[in-house]
Amino acid sequence: AMASRPSFGNRFLSDASQVFEHNAWDSVDWDEEQERTAREKVRENSFEPLPPHAAAEYEEKSEHHWHHFYQQHHNKFFKDRHWLFTEFPELKCHPKKVSGQDDDRNQEANPSHIQVEKFNIFEVGCGVGNTVFPILRTSQDPNLFVYCCDFAASAVQIVKDHELYSTDRCHVFQCDITDPQSQVPFSEGSIDVIVLIFVLSAIQPRLMQSVINRLASYLRPGGLLLFRDYGRYDMAQLRFKKGQCLGDNFYVRGDGTQVYFFTEGELAGMLTAAGLQQEQLYVDRRLQVNRGRQLKMYRIWIQAKFRKPLALH
């Protein structure tokens, strides 16, 4: 029988001569030379950042750029995240929360007092639903409800038009999460899991802490924030040319969308300052290979799980 393909995150390169045998390798260590080369590339591409007025213009037009991005690519650019449940099994398992449990005797006498509460997931920056729809497809739990929002009206419309979109199980809305005046259709302290995947990096660094504080306020006590985003010296950062840097480790792409590259320390600092407690935080280093062109591409992502304490001590 053929050996099954190793699961996501389980293929390690022990013999450098085998590098082009597969398309990707996990947990690849960098040597000092690679680290030095990466630092030098970043120093070069950020040596002359764009002037403040240009950076302000990109910020002002960011909604337009993302709207245009999804208008142009529709749902063809990003693929459904098949790694989602491997990395975040919490999205597959929804423990039932029962209200009306205060008195066991009352429960036995009158079962109508028992009510199973909704398990609420909120995805920020849902794009065209590459996380939302795998969740809805995987779970038939009638108590699961997924809220999701995006900056771009075009993305929100694509989600609404999807065959799996049903207002019984999902609610998508347009929202600029950086704007304190923007409304959400749920109350503070009502969300079980917040999903923040490749979204915080698109936000102005000076606004990140207030966004995280806001998201933390939506979590129930015991609720979880799941995070995955670009790490410092990722291949995408090293590929930027002069004239695309907006600030430290913050760049503008050719299509006008913006991106930041995090360190573990920066991220942990912001999440902890919002009152959340670390359960997982690591740098995911992967070597992707183009076998045809014999190219090596080093990807770096940061993944984290932070929980809201059950009670403030």
GIRASUL-V241971 format. One line per field, one symbol per residue. ss: DSSP state (h for helix, s for strand, l for the rest). Layout:
ss = ???
This chain:
ss = lllllllllllllllhhhhhhllssslllllhhhhhhhhhhhhhhllllllhhhhhhhhhlhhhhhhhhhhhhllllllllllhhhhlhhhlllllsssllllhhhhhhlhhhlssslsssssslllllllhhhhhhhlllllsssssssllhhhhhhhhhllllllllsssssllllllllllllllllsssssssllhhhllhhhhhhhhhhhhhhssssssssssssslllhhhhllllllsssllssslllllssslslhhhhhhhhhhllsssssssssssssssllllsssssssssssssslllll
